[in-house]
Amino acid sequence: MQPLDLIKVRLQVSERSKQKDIWKSLLNKQEWKGMWRGLTTNIVGNSISWGGYFWLYTKVKNRLHDRHPNRKLSAVEHLYAASEAGSIVAITTNPLWLIKTRIFTTKRNDKDAYRGLIHGMIDIGKKEGIPGYWRGTLLALFGVLQGAIQFAVYEELKLYRAESSGNVNENLPWLSNWEYTLMSGFSKLVALGMTYPYQVVRSRIQNEKAYTTIRQCVISTFRSDGLLAFYQGAGINALRILPGTCVTFVVPLFQIVIIGFVCFCGPGLFNALTGLGGGGQADPSIANKANAALYATFATVAWFGGSVVNLIGPIPAMMIGSAGYCLYIGSFLALNIHPGAGAFNIAAGAILGCCAGLLWTAQGSLMLSYPTEDKKGLYTSVFWVIFNLGGVIGSAVSVGTNWESDQGGVSNSTYIAFVVITGVGVLLPLTLRNPKKMLREDGALDAAWQTYAYWMMGSMSNDPSKLAFYAGFYKGLQSAGAAIIWAIDGQIGSLGALSSSWAFMAGGLLLALPMVWWRIKPHTTIEDETMGILISEFENNRFFNYDEEIKMQQQTKPIDIVCSTNWELSPYHVPLIIAKYKGYFKDENLRVATIHPEDVSDVTEIVGSGKADLGLKAMIHTLAGKARGYPVKSIGTLMDEPFTGLLYLEGNGVTEDFRSLKGKKIGYVGEFGKVQVAELAQAYGMGEDEYEAVRCGMNISKALIDGKIHAGIGLENMQQVELEEWCKANGRPASDVKMLRIDQLAELGCCCFCSILYIAWLEAHPNEARGFMKAVKRAADDLIKDPKGTWELFQELKPSMRTTLASLQYARSYNYMRSDLANVDRDWKKVTGYAQRLGIFPQDLKPNYTNEYLTWELDDEEKVDGNAKQIEMVKKQAQVAQSGGVLVDATA
């Protein structure tokens, strides 16, 4: 896209009468050689701009979301986030764009032409001083609107698409690649059409010192060429930027693109330098020794690279690895300036070997863990294309900077350009997302061979930690071979080197054949740490293919269990996630996958119909499942009874007297809630025609905020917290949220216990059921012992929970977590009797629960009567009501 960018700038700064000359010049062969002037400056500027922009934009969005965690960001907030990020980037990078414009509008032999980025920086500093670097900055800040408008339009399109399809979470990567492409392309065209004139004015001001003010430039341009002059080069610009813009928003493919550019800036330029022969030096002997040292340390470090990457994380590993390439190329610059610096060059090679071991291990882990099975081939090819372009473009930069040089080696400006670009590669990994919390000379045969090797590794696992080990071992062996070949380079003939290379490759394929035949399968099995594939297949109705594999592997492998939570991930699911992370399930020879349904009413059906082995559901729904014929049974209770009641906002006409709801709209979650409201109304002398019942699902809080209902059934640790946070964000006291507690209205405690229930699977796997409960209890004990530390670990494992709202909901919930996980007889009888009184359950329905799968001793009073636990729960409720759910024990 470099030639298109150069043509665009030349069209922007020229008069309309001279534009034909620009197009005619494209037919001149000599003119084409100058199309790549300023390439280094362009690459550096775009790398810093895009990397910095995405990083800052995400940071600002997260900051705004933390302030208002209970609602989606508005278009104005998206616009603000994009504007703040864009302003910082525009001010920081303005000197680069100033130099690029002046390079683009001059030819190499012009009197005042800059020879490159460094020459431009020095020249501006000498002639114009420090203020000269920021010429046109005001217009650059105006140009921030383009990115801001683009992102605001893009986010609104995503939100519209989410709402029209019923997907309430527009942050999930649920859009197809085509939808991402169309939305990003359209939003860019809208922003470009609204803001393009500023680019013309900025280019003319930065290029022409005769313009002293923006007003003068605008008037002069309009008088000479009219209104269309402000859109000169717009078509070329759209053609240049749309492909990159569309690709940028296709995730996780964009993550692979970023990884590709990291290796483009580091190993890619290293390949270009190696391709020059002797690292570009007139005497190649020192470079050969440096390369031998490089691959010797590479071969050693890569063996342990997987452990190091798993310890520090893939993103820091890639940054450290990229820094090694920057140092290595810088050592050649030092060798150019000080010919006696050979020892430093060899040492830099050894250091790069250590760094490269980390880079390529992290790269292999990420590249193979980002894509799903059917995309691994595509993503691998995308990476290798971008990576090998580093060698191509690096060589082009070298040709451009040494075009008229008659030196035997490479000039200092080439090394400086390479050092700057590799420095950008050090920062690029900051824009990557971690997949756990959503990439020789000509490179052709090498890329094909390595793609085959990565395909083999990717066919064996999806787990980033395992893939880090595989990639490290592979790069270690590969580098050992490279160390040998560099050490004997020049000592054997070319024919001997060629023959031995082909012989070793053929031998390697033969050694790999047994692996391919017996180990490679058309899919990878579920990993203990990475369960996303299972969840994805469940959502696409391909889940049951997994059952047959379980039957085949039960004799030798751990039992695999699928657990469905009662709703999307919530703060009271902590024990399940912690038990999995800490290996408590693994200790019981279990591998557990958790799925989070979007519809709360589906869970009993999912478990009762055999689509999941167990799940969490409120006690009333567990009983209802049995009444409807589903073979479900509760084997324990994860959380006791926080208050449930009718929530309302102060000032909307509702008071503490239930009869104030006459003529009002009352919201409920499901059909049981509707019957419950009717029974309460009847108890207070109100008929069903004297109020309006409105089904809201789990959106009670939103319905109250939007004024669609006057009161609605909700929990004090969930919906009440959401409403309190909304009040505080809108200048209202949290005390404006009121609750008519159902237990006070109708002498009934909350019936929203989270019950762990199984289907017929239970009888076939009693020991696994006991092991599951034992693992969950260990995690529940950890939570009760250290609620604050456990919550911080949960947030680290599930970044979506790192919000103020989730933390407050957890603070209200943790007091109700059961330490013994026991079902209490009195509670089940209470809920069953209440539902029978309402006519929901038949009179002969018996509670479907048991404690026989709990392997620890229960309290004596628990076995005799549940009243003791009921009294204890009342005390807990009073404590939460008094403290607001603050983690007193953790903060004392």
N, C-alpha and C positions, 0 to 999 in steps of 0.2 A: 504493500500500500504506500510505500515511500514515494514513488513517482507521482501518484495521485495527490498526495499531500503537498508536494512541491508545486505541482501545476495549480492547485487550489490557491496557494499563497500568492503565486505570481499573477493569477487572474484577479485576486482581491486588490492588489496594489497598483495594477495597471489601468490606464484609461481604456474605455471601451473601444476606441478607434485602433488601439494597438494590440487587441486581444487576438486578432487573426495571425499576427506575427508569432504569438506564443504557440498556437496550434501548428503553424507551418514549421516551427523549429523542431517539432517532435519527429519530423522526417529526416532531420540531420543526425547522422550517426555520432558525430562528435558531441552533439547536444545530449544524447542519451547517456553518455558517460558521466555527465554531470548531474544526472537525475538522483544519484545517491549521495550528493553532497549533504552533510548535516545528518546522516543516518545515525551516527552515535548519539548526537544530541537528542534526536527524536526518540530513540530507544530508551535512553536514560530518563527523559522527561515523561514519557508515557508510562514507564514502569513505576516511577515514583508516584505519579498522579493517580493511576488506577489503584495501585496497592494501597496508598495512603487514603484515597477517597473511600474505598470499601471498608477499610478498617475503621476510619473515623465515623462514617455513616452508621455502621453497626453499633459503635460505642454510644453515639448520641441517641439512637433509637432505643437502646437498652436503658439508658438513663431516663428517658421520657416515660418508658413503659413502667419502670420502677416507681415513678411518681403516681401513676394511675393504673395499677395492676389489674383492676377489675373491668377494664374496657379496652377496646381496640384503639390504636392511635388514629387520629383524624387525618384528613388530607392536609390540613394546615400544619400539623405536627410532623408529618412526613416531609412537607416542604421545608420546615424549619431545620429538621435533621440534615437534609440534603444541602441546605444553604450553609449551615455552620461548617459541615465537613468540606464543602466546596470552597468556602472562603479561605480556610486555613491552607488548603492545597494550592489555591490560586496564588496566594501571597508567597508561599514557599517556593513555588516552581516558576514564578514569573521570569527570573533571569534566564532560565533555560529556553523559554518560548521566545524571549527577545532575541537571543542569539540564533535560534532556529530560523526566525523570520528573516534576519539579515543574511544568514547563509543561503537561504532559499532564493533570495532576490538578487544574488550576485553570482558571478561566475568565478572560477578558480583564479583566473589571471587578472581579474579586476583589481584596481589599485587598492581599494579599501576592504577587499574580501577577507573574511576570517578563514584561517586554515583549518580550524576545528573548534571544539568546545573550549579547550583551555586557552587557546589564542584569543577567542572572543571574550572570555572572562577577564583576561589581562588587559585587552585593548579598551574595553568599556571602563574598567577601573581607572586606567591612565587618563583617558580623554573626557569621561563624563562623571567620574567619581562614584561614590556609593549610590547616590540617588538615581544614577543612570541605569542601574540594574533593575529598578522597579518602574521604568518608563512603561506606561500603559496599564499599570496595576489597577487603577480605578475601573477601567473597562473590563479587565480580567474579573474583578469582583462582580461587575454587572453580568458577566458571562456565567457566573455561578448559577444564575437563574436557569440556564439550560439544563444542567444536571438536576437542579432542584425540581423543575417542572417535569423532567423526564421521570424521576423517581416517584414523584407524587402521582402522576398519571398512571404509571406502572402499578403502584400499590393500590390505587383505586380500581383499576381493571381487575387485579387479583381479587380484591374484596368483592367486587360485583360478581365475578365468576364463582367465588366461594358461596355467596348468598344464593345465587340462582341455582346452584347445584345442591344446596343443603349442607355444605361443608362449613362448619362454624369456625374452623381454625385455619385461616388463610396462610399461616406460617408453615403449615405442613407441606412437604414436597410432593403434593398430590397431582399437580398439573402435568400434562404431557409435555414433551419437548417441543412439539409444534405450538402449543399454547404459550409456553414461555417465549418462544421465538417471535410469534406474532405480536404478543403484548409488548415485548421489549422493543421490537422494531417500530411499532406504531407510536409508542410513547416517545421514542427518539425523534421520529419525524415531526411530531407535534411540537416538541421542545425546540427542534432545529428551526422550524418555520417561524416560531415566535421570537427567537433570539439571534438569528444568524447575522443581521446587520451590524451587531456590535463587533463581530469578528473582522469584518471589512474595515471598520474604523480603527480597531486596535492594530491590525496589520499595517495600515497606512501610517499611523502615528509612530509605531515602533520602527518602521522602515525609513520614514521621512523626518529628519530633524527640523524641517522647515515648519511643521505644524507645532505650534506652541500650546494650543488648547484643543479640547475635543470639539467644541463648538466650531472652531475655525475649520477643522477637518471635515465635519459633517456638512457645513455650508459649501465648502469648496467642492466636495464630492458630488453633492446634489446639483450644483450649478453646472458642473462639467459633464456629468453623465446621467443625471436624472435619478428617479427613485429605484430603477432596476439595478443601479450600480451597487446598491447595498446587498444585493443577492448574487453578485458575481462569484462564480465558483461554487455555488450552493449545490448544484447537481453533482459535480465531481466529489464534493465533500460527503454527500449522502451515500454515494457509491463507495466511498472509502471507509466510512465508519459503520454502516449498517451491518455488514457481516460480523465484525468484531463485537458490536453491541448485542446482536442476537445470540452469539455463542456465549457471551459473558453470563447471561442469565439462565443458561441451561445447566442446572445442577442435578446430580453431582459431577456432570461432565466438566463443569467449570473448574472444579477442584483438581481434576486431572490436568486441565490446561495450565493451571497455576504451577503444579508440580513439573509439568513439561518446561515451563519458562524458568523455573528454578534451575533445572539441569541445563537449559539453554544458556543461562548466564554463567554457569560454572563448568561442568564437564563438556558442554557444547563448545565453549570458547577454548577449553583445554584441547579438545580435538582439533580445532582450527589451528592452534599454536603448534601442536604436534605435527600437523600436516605441512607446516612450513619447513619442517626439517630442522632438527636440533633446537627446537623451541624458538626458531627465528634467529639463532645465533650463527655467525660465520663459522665458528668451530663447534660441531655438534657433540664432542666428546663429553663435555660437562653435563649437557642436557641428558645424554644417555645414562650417565651415572645417577643423575637426579631421578630419572624415571625408574631405574633399577631400585633405588632406595624407596621410591614411592610405592611401587607394587610389592616390595618385600614387606613393608609395614602394613600396606593395605591387606595383604593376604593374612597377616597375623591378627590385625584388629577386627577384620570382618567376621572372624570366627566367634568373637565375643560381642559383635555389634548388636545382635538381637537382645542380649541381656541389658546392654547400655541403653538402647532405644526404649525398651520397656520400662527402664528405671526413670529416665529423664523425659520421655515422651518424644514422639516423632517430629514435632515442629521445632523444638530446641535442637534436636539432632541434625535436622536439615540446615538450620542456621549455622551451627558449628561447622558442619561439613562444607557449606558454601564459603565460609570464611577461609578455609584452607586453600581453596582455588584462588581467592583474591591474593593471599600471601604468596602463593607459588608464582603467579604471573608477575607480581611485584618484584620477586627475586630476579627475574630476567631483566626488568627495568634497572635494578641495581647493578646487574652484571654489565649492562650496556654502559652505565655511567662509571662504574668502578670495575674494570676487567679482573681485578683480583678477588672478586666476591664469589668465586666458585663454591667455596665451602658453604656460604649462606644459601646458594641455590640448591645444593645437595640436601642441606638440612631442611629447607622449605619443602623439597620433594618428600622427605621422610614424614614431615608433619602433615603434608597433604594426604599421604597414605592413611594416616590415622583418621583424618577428617573425612576422607572419601569413604572409608569403611562405615562411618555413621550415616553419611548422606545416602549411600546406595542401599543400606539396610532399611532406613526409614522410607526411602522412595519405594522399595519393593513392597514393604508392608502396606503403605497407603494405596499404592496403585492397584494392588490386588484386593484390598478390602473395601474400597469405595464402591465399585460396580457390583451389580448382581450377576448371576451366572451367565445370563444371555448377553451381557454387555462387556464381559471381561476382554474378549477379543477386540472389540471396537475401541475400548478405552486404552488398551495397551498400544494399539496402532496409533492412536491420537498422540499419546505420550512420545512415542519414538519419532514420529514426524516432527513434532515441535523441538524435541531434544536435538535431533540431527540437523535441524535448521540452524542451531547455534554454530555448528561447524561451517555451514554454508555462508551464513551472514557474517560470521567472524572472519572468514577468508575474504569476503567482499570488503569488509572494513579495512583489512590489511592491504588489499589491492588498492583501495582508494587512497589510503594514507601514504603508500609507498610507490604511487604511480610514476612519479618523476624522479624517484630516488635511484642512484646507481651504487648504493652501499651493498655489501655482501650480506648484511643482516637486516633485521627489522628495525624501523625507526622508533625513537622514544614515544612519539605520539600514538603509535599503534599499541604499545604496552600500556600507556596511560588510558587509552580508550577501553582496553580490555579490563584493566583494574577497576574502572568506574562501573562497567557493566556487571562484573562479578560482584561488586559491592552492592548493586541493586539486588542481585540474587540472594544476598545474605538477608535482606529485609522481606523479600517476597513471601517466605513461609508464614509470616505473621498474618497473612490474609487467608490461610488455610483453616479448615474446620477439622477437629479431631473426629474420626469416624465413630469412636465410642461415645460420647456426650450429646440427619442430613442422611503424582504422575512422576575408531582408528582412522582412520583417515577419511574414507568415503562413507563409512557407517553402514553400507548396505548389507553385507553378509553378517556383520557383527550384530546389527539390529535384528535380522531374521533369526539368528541363533539365540540371541537373548530373549526374543519374543517367545520362542519355543520353550525355553527354560522357564520363563515366567508363567506360561500357560500351564506347565506341569505343576508348578508350585500353587498356582491359583486353583487348580482342580482338586487339591488336597485339603484346602481349608479356606474359611472366610474370616478366621479370627486374627486380628491385627498382631497380637502378641506372638502367635505361632508363625505367622508369615514373616515377622521380623527375624526370627531364627532361621527360617528357610532362606530368606534373601541374604542374610549374613553369611551363612555357610556357602551359598552359591558364589557370592562375590569374593569370598576368601579363596576358594579353589581357583576361580577365574583369575584373580590377581596373582596367585602363585605362578600360574603359567605366564602371565604378562611379565612378572619380575624376571623369569628365566629368559624370555625372548629378548627383553631389553638388555640384559647382561651380556648376551652373546651376539647382539646386533653388530654387524660389521665383521664378525669372526667366521661366519658361514656364508656361503653364496646365496644369491637370491633364489635360485632353483631349489636348493636344499631347504630354505626357509618355507617356500611355497609348498613343497612336497610334504614336509613334516606337519605343517598346519592342517592340510587336508587329511593326512593320516590320523592325526589326533582327533579331528572332528568326527571322522568315520568311526573311530574306536569309541568315542564318547556316545554316539548314537546307539551303537551295539550294547554298551553298558546300560543305557537308559531303557532299552527295549523291555526287559522284565518289569521295570517300574511302570511303564505305560500299560503293559498288558494286564498286570494284576492290581495295580493301585489306582490308576486313573479311572474315574467314573463320570457319567454325564452330569453329575451334581455333587455337591459337597454335603456331608452330614452336618447336623446342628452342632455348633460349638457351645461349650459351657458358658463362655463369656459373651458370645454374640448370637442373639436369638432373633435378630431382625428378619432373617429369611423365613423362619417359621411363621412369624406374624404376617409377613407379606403374603405367604401362600394361603394362610387362613383367610385373609381379607379377599383374596381372589378365588375363593371356593376351590382351591387345589390342595386343601389341607390334608385330606384323608389319604393321599398318596403316602403319607408318612407312616401310617399305621402298619402297613405291610413290612416296612423296613424295621420297625420296632420289633415285630414278631420274629424276624429273622435274626436279630441281634441280641435278643433278651438273654441268651445263654452266656454271652461273653461281655456284654456292655451294661452300663448302668441303666436303670429304668428311667425312661423319659416321661415327664408329666407336663401337661398343659394346664395352666391355672388361669381362669378368667376373673379379673377384678370386677367389682360391681359398677364401675363407671370409669371414665378416663382417669389417668394417674392422679392420685390425691395424697395429701399429707398422711392419711391414716393407713396407707399401703406400705409404710416404711418397713415393718418387719419382713415382708415378703422380699423386698429388694435387697435389704441388708443380709438376709439369710443366704441369698444367692451370691452376693458379692464376697462375703466372708468365707464361703465354701462350706457352710453348714449343711446344705443339701448334698454337696459332694461327699461329705463325711458319712452320709447315710446311703451312699451309692445311688444318688438320684441326680438327674439333670432336669431342671425346671424352667419352662418357658412361660412368661406371663403375657397375656393379651389384655387389651383395654378396649372394650366395646364402646361404640359411640352412643348406643341407645341403652339406657339403664334397664329397660323392660326386657331386654334380650337375654340377660344372664341366666336366669332359671331355665329358659328354653335351650340355651347353648349347652348348659351342663346336663339338663334332663334328657336331651336328645342324643347325648353322646359325643357332641362336637368338642367338648373339653372334659378333662378328667375331674376337675374340681373347680370351685369358684367361691367368690364372696357375694353374699346377698343378705339383705335385711331379713330378720326372723319372719316377719309377716309374709314376705314373698317366698321364703322357703316352705312355709306352711301352705301357701296358696299353690305352689308347685305340686305338692303332694295331693292337694284337693283336686287338681286338674289332671292327675294321673301320671305325673312325672316321677320316676323312681329316685327321689332325692332325699338325702338324710344329712343332718348337720352333725359334724364330729368335733365341733369346737366353736368358740366365740372369740374373734380377734379384738373387738372393741365393744365396750358396754354402752350405756345409754346416755348420751348427751341430750339436753332438753330439745324437745320438738314442740312447735307451737305455730300460731298464726302471727306472722310478722307483718308489721305495718310501720309507716312513717308518720311521725308527729305532724299534726296539722292537716291531715287528709280526711278528717271527719270521723276517724275511728278512735275509740277510747278503750279503757280497761274493761268496760262493760260489753260483753259479747253482743248484746242486743243493739249496740251502735252499728252493727254490720247490716242492719235491715236496709234493704234498697241498694246495697253495695255489691261490688264484684269480688268474689273470693277465689283465689287461685289454688290449684292443687296439682300434684305431680302425676299420679296415676289413678286408676279407678277406685282403689282402696281409699285414697284421700278424699275422693268425692263422697263416698259413703260416710266417711268419718265426719266430714263437714255437715252432712245432712243430719247425722245422729246428734252432733253438738247443737245444731240449730233447733232440732226438735226438743232437746233438753231445756232450751231457753225459750220455748214457746214460739218458735219461728217456723213457718212452713217453707217448703222448697220454692214456692212462688214469690217469697219475700226477699230473695237474694239471687244473684246470678253466679253459678259455679263456672269457672273458666279453667280449662286444662292448659297448664303451662309447661309440663315436663319438668326438666331440671333448670328452667329459666325463670324461676320465681323472682329472683333479685332484679333481673332485667325488666320483667313485667311491672314490678312495683316502681322502678325508676322511671319507666316510660309512661306511667300512669294508666296502664291497661287494667290493673286490678287495684283494689284498696287494701287487701290483705292476702297473704298466701302462706301455705304450710311450708315450713323450713326448719333447718337445724341451727342450733345456736353456735356450732363450731364451723359451719360452712356458710349458708346463705346470710346469716346474721352478720358474720365478719365481712362478707362482700358489701353489704349495705352500709355498715359502719365506715368502711374505707371510702365508699362513694361519698358519704356525708362529709368526711374530713377533706376530701379532695375538692368539694364544692362549697367549702366555707360553713358547713353546718356541724354542730356537735354530734359526736357518735351516739350520744344519749337520745337523739331523735329517732333511733331505731327501737321500736317497742315489740314485745312479744306477749301474746296471750297464750300462756303455756297450756298445752293440752292436758297434762296431768293435773293441773289445777282446775281446769274446766270440767273434766270428766273422770277424775280420779284414775287416770291411766298414765303410766310412765311411757317414755318413748319406745316405739317398737322398731327402731332402726339399728338393731344390733347387726354387726357384720358377721354372718354365719359362714363357717367354712364347710362346704357340703360336697358330697361325692355322689356318683351314680352307682350302677351295678359294678363298676370297676372296683369298688371298695372291697367286695367279697373276694375278688380274685387276687387282690394285693394288700392284705391286711398289714403285713410287715412294712410295706412301703408307706402305707397311710400313717403308721406309727412313726416312721422315720421322718415323714414330712412334718408332722405336728411337733416332733422333738426339735427339728431345725428351726421352725417358726418360733418356738418357745425360747430358744437360745437368743434369737434376734430380739424378741420382745423383752427379754431380761436385759439385754444390752441397752435398749431404748430407755427402759425404766431406770437403769443405773446411771446412764449418761445421756439425758435427753438432748442436751445442746450439741454435744459432739456427734451423736448419732444423726441428728438433723443436718449438720454440716456435711457429713459424709454422704448422706442421701442427696443433698443438693449437688454435690460434686459428681455423683453418679447420674443424676437426672437434672441437667441444667435448666430445664423448663420450670423446675420448682424453685429456682433462685429468684423469687419475687417476695416483696413485702407481704402481699396477700397470702401466699402459701405459708409463709413463716407464721403469720398470725393464726391461720387456720390450724397449723400444727400445734401452736401453743395452746389452743382451745381443745385439741383432741388428745394430746399425749396422756393426760390424766385419766382418760377413760380406757387406755389400752390394758387389756387383761394380762396379768402375769402368769396365770395358770391355764388360760385359754378354755376354761371349763364352761359348758352349758349349765345354766342354773334352772332347776326344775320350776321354781316359782315364776320365773320370767316367761317360760314357754307356756305354762298354764294360763298366765295372765293374758298374754297376747291371744292365745287360742280362744279363751273364754270371751274376750272382748269381741273378736271377729265373729264368734258364734252368736253373740248377742245382737250384732249388727246384721246377722243373716248372711254373711259372706261365706262362712264355712258351715258344713253340716254338723249337726249336734254330736255325731259319733266320731268326728275326726280326732285322732290322737296325735299329740306332738311327735314330730319325727326327728328326734335327736338322740345322741348317745355320747358318753364320755369314755367308752371302752378303749378308744385308741389313744388315750392320754396315758403315757407310761410312768408318770410321776404321781406321787401321793398328793391327794387333794386335802384341803383343810377339813377337819372333822365337822365343823359347823356347815361347811358347804355340802358334805354328803348327807347330813341330816335334814337341813332346811336352808333354803336360799335367803331367809330373812336377814341373816348376818351380812351377806353380800349386798343385799338391798340397802341396808343401813349404811354400809361402807360407801355405796354409790351415792347416796344422798349427801354424805359428807364431801365426797369429791366434787359433786355438782355445786355445793355451796362454796367450796374453795375456788373453783373456776369463776363462779359468779362474782366473788369478792375481788379476786386478783385480775380478772380479765384474761386469764389463761397465761399470764406471764410465767416464764420458766424460772421460778423462784430458786429451785435447787441448783440450776445450772449457773445462775448469775450471782449467787450469794457469795 
